[in-house]
Amino acid sequence: MKRLRTAVWLYIILLIFEGALRKWVVPSLSNPLLIVRDPVAIYILLVSRMKGILRFNPYNFWMILIGCFGIITALLQGHGNLMVAVYGARIFIIHFPLMFAIAEIFTIQDVIRYGKVLLWISLPMTALIIAQFFSPQAAFVNRGVGGDMSGAGFSGALGYYRPPGTFSFTTGTSLFYGLVAAYVFYFWFNSFLINRFLLITATVCLLLAVPFSISRTLLFEVFLSTAFMIVSVWYRPNYLKRIAIGIIIFLAAFYLIENQGFFSTGTEVFTARFTSANESEGGLNSVFMDRFLGGMIYAVENAPNMPFFGYGLGMGTNAGAQMLTGQVSFLIAEQEWGRIIGEMGLLMGFIIIIVRIVFGVSTLSKGIRELKLKNALPWMLLSFGFIQILQGQWGQPTNLGFSIISGGLVLAAFNKPEDEEEEEENILAEEVMKPDEV
C-alpha cells in the first residue's frame, strides 16, 4: 500500500508539473511527456488488481468494454488509425478505472493531506500566474510547450493573456484553482485540521487567482463551491460560525488589495473579458447552456447525423487530430458530449454518457448522506468533481487528469478514518474469539 500511495502521489505531481517539464525543463520531450502519467496509471492498476485491491464494478466493466470495442469500430468503420484509436481508448481502459483504485489506496487522511499540499502549492502558483500576466509572451515564464517562444498564454482582454501557470494550457490553471476552492471552503469548516496562516494565505491566493487567470470557468467553479457550502451550512448549522469568520477574513483581504494598482489591473482585464465574451456568445444564458451543460443538448440533437459507430475513437482529441492531420484542432466537437457521440456514435456514445451520469448522480447522493453524518469532505470535493465526472473534457490530458484525481479523492473521502477501521477490526476479532473462550 505504501508503494501504491507513492505511485498515486507521483501521478498527482506529474499532473501539476507535467506542463512545466514540457515548457521549461525538457522541452525536446514535450510530445512523449503528454502521456507521462499513463505508465504510472498502468502500474497502479496492475498492482492493485494483483493484490486484490481493485474490485470489479459495473462502471469499469462498461467503460473498458466500450473502450475495447471502440478500437475495433475505429479501425473497421472509422478513421482506421490504430495509434489514434488506442490513444482514445486509454481514457476508458486505463484512466477511468484509476479513480476506483485511488479510492481503495487513499484513506480519508490521505485526502486531507493532499488538500494541505495543494494549498501550499497554490502560494507559488499564484505568484507565477501574476508574473505571467504582467510579462510579455516572449518572457521565459510564458514560454510555450516545446520551448515555443511565441508564448503559452491564451487570448484574454485589453492586451493581456490568460496565464497557464505550470500547465501547458490555461485550462489547467482554472482546474487547479477550482480544486483549491473546494478544499479552501472545506478547511474553513474544519480549520482545526490546518495551519491557520496557510488557510488565510491560500484564501487570499484564490481571491487573486480569479481576476489574474482571466477565467470565467474559474469564477463559475468558485460560485459552485459557494453553493455547495451553503447547502453544507443548511445541513450542519454549526458550520455557520466558522464560515462567518472565513467570510470576514475574505472581505478584509479584498478591502486591503482592491485599491492596489496590480489588482485593479487584473479586475479591469477580467471584467472586460467577461463582458466581451458574454456578448459574443449570446449572453449569460448561452454561456450557461454551452459551458455548464457542455454542449449536451447540441450533441443529442446532432446524434442522428453521425455515423452509427462514429468517426473513430480518439479522433476528437487534440492529440488524435494532430496524428491524423498534423494540426491541433477540434475535428469533431469542442465540448465533451459532442466529442463522445462523434467518436463512438449513438449507441456507444450514449452508454458512456449514461455511465457518467449514473456514476455522478450516485456519488452526489452519497455525498449528501455523508454530509448528514458530519463528513463534509466528499460533499465539498464534489463541488469541483461532480462537473468533471459528468462532462469534464477527458480528451485533453490535463482535464482528464483532474477529473480522475477529483473523482478518486471524492470516493476516498467516503472511507472511514484508519483509527475507526482498526477499532472495528478489534471488535470483530473479539467477537470471533468469544466462542473459543467459551
C-alpha positions in Angstrom: 0.0 0.0 0.0 2.9 2.4 0.7 4.3 1.9 -2.8 0.8 2.3 -4.3 0.3 5.5 -2.4 3.6 6.8 -3.6 2.6 6.0 -7.1 -0.7 7.9 -6.7 1.3 10.9 -5.4 3.6 10.6 -8.4 0.6 10.7 -10.7 -0.7 13.8 -8.9 2.7 15.6 -9.0 3.1 14.8 -12.7 -0.4 16.2 -13.3 0.5 19.6 -11.8 4.1 19.9 -13.1 3.8 18.0 -16.4 3.4 21.3 -18.3 6.5 22.7 -16.6 8.5 19.8 -17.8 7.2 20.2 -21.3 7.9 24.0 -21.4 11.0 24.7 -19.3 12.8 21.6 -18.2 12.9 19.1 -21.1 11.0 20.9 -24.0 12.5 18.5 -26.5 10.5 15.7 -24.9 7.2 17.6 -24.9 5.3 15.0 -27.1 6.3 11.9 -25.1 5.6 13.8 -21.8 2.0 14.2 -23.0 1.3 10.6 -21.8 3.9 10.6 -19.0 1.2 9.7 -16.4 0.0 6.6 -18.3 2.8 4.2 -17.2 2.1 5.3 -13.6 -1.6 4.6 -14.0 -0.9 1.2 -15.6 1.4 0.3 -12.7 -1.2 1.3 -10.1 -3.9 -0.7 -11.9 -1.8 -3.9 -12.4 -0.5 -4.0 -8.8 -4.0 -3.1 -7.4 -5.5 -5.9 -9.4 -2.8 -8.4 -8.5 -3.2 -7.6 -4.7 -7.0 -7.8 -4.9 -7.3 -4.1 -4.0 -9.1 -3.1 -7.2 -12.5 -4.8 -7.3 -14.9 -5.3 -10.1 -17.7 -2.8 -10.6 -20.2 -2.2 -13.4 -18.8 1.3 -14.2 -15.4 -0.1 -15.0 -17.0 -3.0 -16.9 -18.9 -0.8 -19.3 -16.1 1.7 -19.8 -13.5 -1.0 -20.5 -15.9 -2.9 -22.8 -16.7 0.2 -24.8 -13.0 1.2 -24.9 -12.0 -2.2 -26.4 -14.9 -2.3 -28.8 -14.3 1.3 -29.8 -10.8 0.4 -31.1 -12.3 -2.2 -33.4 -15.0 0.1 -34.8 -12.5 2.9 -35.3 -10.3 0.6 -37.4 -13.1 -1.0 -39.4 -15.6 1.8 -39.7 -13.8 5.0 -38.6 -10.5 6.7 -39.2 -8.5 3.5 -39.4 -5.5 4.7 -37.4 -4.5 2.2 -34.7 -2.4 4.8 -32.7 -5.3 7.3 -32.5 -7.8 4.6 -31.5 -5.5 3.3 -28.7 -4.9 6.9 -27.5 -8.6 7.4 -27.3 -9.3 4.1 -25.7 -6.7 4.6 -22.9 -9.2 7.1 -21.3 -11.7 4.4 -20.6 -9.4 1.4 -20.1 -6.6 3.0 -18.0 -7.6 6.3 -16.5 -11.2 5.8 -15.6 -10.6 2.7 -13.5 -7.8 4.6 -11.8 -10.5 6.5 -9.8 -11.6 3.4 -8.1 -8.0 2.3 -7.4 -7.3 5.6 -5.7 -10.5 5.1 -3.7 -9.1 1.9 -2.3 -5.5 3.1 -1.9 -6.1 6.5 -0.3 -7.5 6.9 3.2 -9.5 9.9 4.2 -6.4 11.2 5.9 -4.6 11.0 2.6 -7.3 13.1 1.0 -6.9 15.7 3.7 -3.1 15.6 3.4 -3.4 16.2 -0.3 -5.6 19.2 0.3 -2.9 20.7 2.5 -0.2 20.1 -0.1 -2.5 21.7 -2.8 -2.9 24.8 -0.7 0.9 25.1 -0.2 1.4 24.8 -4.0 -1.2 27.5 -4.6 1.0 30.1 -3.0 3.9 29.9 -5.5 1.4 29.1 -8.3 -0.4 32.4 -7.7 2.9 34.3 -7.8 3.7 32.6 -11.1 0.4 33.4 -12.8 0.7 37.0 -11.7 4.2 37.2 -13.2 2.9 35.6 -16.4 0.0 38.0 -16.5 2.3 41.1 -16.4 5.1 39.6 -18.5 5.3 39.6 -22.3 4.7 36.4 -24.1 8.4 36.2 -25.1 9.4 36.0 -21.5 10.8 32.8 -20.0 7.8 32.4 -17.6 5.5 32.4 -20.6 7.4 30.0 -22.8 5.2 27.5 -24.6 5.2 23.7 -25.0 8.4 22.5 -26.6 10.1 25.8 -25.8 7.7 27.8 -28.1 8.9 31.4 -27.9 5.5 32.7 -29.0 4.2 32.0 -25.5 1.8 29.7 -23.8 -0.8 32.4 -22.9 -4.2 32.4 -24.5 -6.2 35.4 -25.7 -7.6 37.4 -22.8 -8.6 41.1 -23.0 -7.0 44.6 -23.2 -3.7 43.1 -24.5 -3.3 40.7 -21.6 -3.2 36.9 -22.0 -4.6 34.1 -19.8 -1.7 32.6 -17.9 -1.2 28.8 -17.9 0.8 28.6 -14.6 2.8 25.3 -14.6 0.4 23.8 -17.1 0.7 23.5 -20.8 -2.6 25.4 -21.4 -4.7 27.9 -19.5 -7.4 25.3 -18.6 -5.0 23.8 -16.2 -5.0 27.0 -14.2 -8.8 27.1 -13.8 -8.9 23.4 -12.9 -6.2 23.7 -10.4 -7.8 26.6 -8.6 -11.2 25.0 -8.9 -10.0 22.1 -6.8 -8.2 24.6 -4.4 -11.5 26.4 -3.9 -13.2 23.2 -2.9 -10.5 22.5 -0.3 -10.4 26.1 1.0 -14.1 26.0 1.7 -13.8 22.6 3.4 -10.9 23.7 5.6 -12.9 26.7 6.8 -15.4 24.2 8.0 -12.6 22.3 9.8 -10.0 25.0 10.5 -8.5 22.9 13.3 -7.2 20.5 10.6 -4.8 23.0 9.0 -2.4 25.8 9.8 -4.4 29.0 10.1 -1.7 31.1 8.3 -1.8 28.6 5.3 -5.6 28.7 5.1 -5.8 32.5 5.2 -2.9 32.9 2.7 -4.5 30.3 0.3 -7.8 32.1 0.6 -6.1 35.3 -0.5 -4.4 33.5 -3.3 -7.7 32.1 -4.5 -9.1 35.7 -4.5 -6.2 36.9 -6.6 -6.3 33.9 -9.0 -9.9 34.7 -10.2 -9.1 38.0 -12.0 -5.5 37.2 -12.9 -6.5 33.9 -14.5 -9.0 35.8 -16.7 -11.0 32.7 -16.5 -14.8 32.7 -16.4 -14.7 28.9 -15.7 -12.8 29.5 -12.5 -15.3 32.1 -11.4 -18.1 29.6 -12.1 -16.2 26.9 -10.1 -15.9 29.3 -7.1 -19.6 30.1 -7.3 -20.4 26.4 -7.4 -18.2 25.7 -4.3 -20.1 28.6 -2.6 -23.4 27.0 -3.4 -22.2 23.6 -2.0 -21.0 25.5 1.1 -24.5 27.0 1.6 -26.0 23.5 1.4 -23.5 22.3 3.9 -24.5 25.1 6.3 -28.1 24.1 5.8 -27.5 20.6 6.9 -24.9 21.5 9.5 -25.8 24.8 11.2 -22.8 24.6 13.5 -20.6 25.4 10.4 -22.1 28.9 10.2 -19.8 30.5 12.8 -16.7 29.1 11.1 -17.9 30.2 7.7 -18.7 33.7 9.0 -15.1 34.0 10.2 -13.9 33.0 6.8 -16.1 35.5 5.0 -14.9 38.3 7.3 -11.3 37.4 6.5 -12.1 37.2 2.8 -13.8 40.6 2.8 -11.0 42.1 4.8 -8.4 40.8 2.3 -10.4 42.1 -0.6 -10.7 45.5 1.1 -6.9 45.6 1.6 -6.0 44.7 -2.0 -8.8 46.1 -4.1 -7.2 49.6 -4.4 -3.7 48.2 -5.2 -2.6 49.0 -8.7 -1.8 45.5 -9.8 -5.1 44.0 -8.5 -7.2 46.8 -10.1 -5.5 46.0 -13.4 -6.4 42.3 -13.1 -10.1 43.1 -12.2 -10.3 45.5 -15.1 -9.0 42.9 -17.6 -11.2 40.2 -16.2 -14.3 42.4 -16.4 -13.5 43.3 -20.0 -13.0 39.7 -20.9 -16.2 38.7 -19.1 -18.3 41.4 -20.8 -16.9 40.8 -24.3 -17.1 37.0 -24.2 -20.7 37.1 -22.9 -21.7 39.4 -25.7 -20.0 37.3 -28.4 -21.6 34.1 -27.1 -25.1 35.4 -26.7 -25.3 36.5 -23.1 -25.2 34.6 -19.8 -28.0 32.1 -20.9 -26.0 31.0 -23.9 -22.8 30.8 -21.8 -24.6 28.6 -19.2 -26.0 26.3 -21.9 -22.6 25.9 -23.6 -20.2 25.8 -20.6 -22.2 24.2 -17.8 -24.2 21.7 -19.9 -21.1 21.0 -22.0 -22.9 21.1 -25.3 -25.2 18.3 -24.1 -28.3 19.4 -25.9 -26.5 20.0 -29.2 -24.8 16.6 -29.0 -28.1 14.8 -28.5 -29.8 16.7 -31.3 -27.0 16.1 -33.7 -26.5 12.4 -32.9 -28.8 11.1 -35.7 -26.5 12.9 -38.2 -23.4 10.9 -37.1 -22.3 7.5 -38.4 -23.8 4.8 -36.2 -20.3 3.8 -34.9 -19.0 7.4 -35.0 -15.9 8.7 -36.8 -13.5 6.7 -34.7 -12.2 6.7 -31.1 -9.6 9.3 -30.4 -10.4 11.4 -33.4 -12.0 14.1 -31.3 -8.9 14.6 -29.1 -6.3 17.3 -29.9 -3.5 14.7 -30.0 -5.6 12.4 -32.2 -6.3 15.3 -34.6 -2.6 16.1 -34.7 -1.7 12.5 -35.6 -4.4 12.4 -38.3 -3.9 15.9 -39.9 -0.7 17.3 -38.5 -2.5 20.1 -36.7 -4.0 20.6 -33.3 -7.7 21.2 -33.8 -11.2 20.0 -32.9 -12.1 17.6 -35.7 -15.5 16.6 -34.2 -16.6 18.9 -31.3 -15.0 21.1 -28.7 -17.5 20.1 -25.9 -17.4 16.7 -24.3 -20.7 15.1 -25.1 -20.4 16.1 -28.7 -16.9 14.6 -28.9 -18.0 11.3 -27.3 -21.0 10.8 -29.6 -19.0 12.0 -32.6 -16.2 9.5 -31.9 -18.3 6.4 -31.0 -21.7 7.0 -32.5 -25.2 7.0 -31.0 -25.2 3.6 -29.1 -21.7 3.5 -27.6 -21.7 7.3 -27.0 -24.9 7.1 -25.1 -23.7 4.2 -23.0 -20.6 6.3 -22.0 -22.7 9.3 -21.2 -25.2 7.3 -19.2 -22.4 5.6 -17.1 -21.0 9.0 -16.3 -24.4 10.4 -15.4 -25.3 7.5 -13.1 -21.9 7.5 -11.5 -22.0 11.2 -10.9 -25.5 11.3 -9.5 -25.0 8.3 -7.3 -21.8 9.9 -5.9 -23.6 13.2 -5.3 -26.4 11.4 -3.5 -23.8 9.6 -1.3 -22.1 12.9 -0.6 -25.3 14.3 0.8 -25.7 11.3 3.1 -22.2 11.7 4.3 -22.8 15.4 4.9 -25.7 14.5 7.2 -23.3 12.2 9.0 -20.9 15.1 9.7 -18.5 14.3 6.9 -18.4 17.4 4.7 -15.2 16.4 2.8 -16.7 14.4 -0.1 -19.5 16.9 -0.5 -17.2 19.9 -0.8 -14.9 17.9 -3.2 -18.0 17.2 -5.3 -18.4 21.0 -5.8 -15.5 20.5 -8.2 -15.5 16.8 -9.0 -19.2 16.4 -10.0 -18.9 18.5 -13.1 -15.7 16.8 -14.0 -17.3 13.4 -13.7 -20.4 14.4 -15.6 -19.0 16.4 -18.6 -15.3 17.1 -18.0 -13.3 17.2 -21.2 -11.5 13.9 -21.0 -10.0 14.3 -24.5 -7.5 16.8 -23.1 -4.8 15.2 -20.8 -4.9 17.9 -18.1 -8.7 17.9 -17.9 -8.6 14.1 -17.8 -6.1 14.1 -15.0 -8.0 16.5 -12.8 -11.3 14.5 -13.5 -9.7 11.3 -12.4 -7.9 12.7 -9.4 -11.0 14.6 -8.2 -13.2 11.5 -8.7 -10.7 9.3 -6.8 -10.5 11.8 -4.0 -14.2 12.0 -3.6 -14.5 8.2 -3.4 -11.6 8.0 -1.0 -13.2 10.7 1.2 -16.1 8.2 1.8 -13.6 5.9 3.6 -13.6 5.7 7.3 -10.5 7.0 9.2 -7.9 4.4 9.8 -8.4 4.5 13.6 -12.1 3.8 13.2 -11.3 0.8 10.9 -8.8 -0.6 13.4 -11.4 -0.2 16.2 -14.0 -2.1 14.1 -11.5 -4.8 13.3 -10.6 -5.2 17.0 -14.3 -5.5 17.9 -14.8 -8.1 15.2 -11.8 -10.0 16.4 -13.2 -10.0 19.9 -16.5 -11.4 18.6 -14.7 -14.1 16.7 -12.7 -15.1 19.8 -15.7 -15.4 22.1 -16.8 -19.0 21.0 -13.3 -20.3 21.5 -13.1 -18.7 25.0 -16.4 -20.4 25.9 
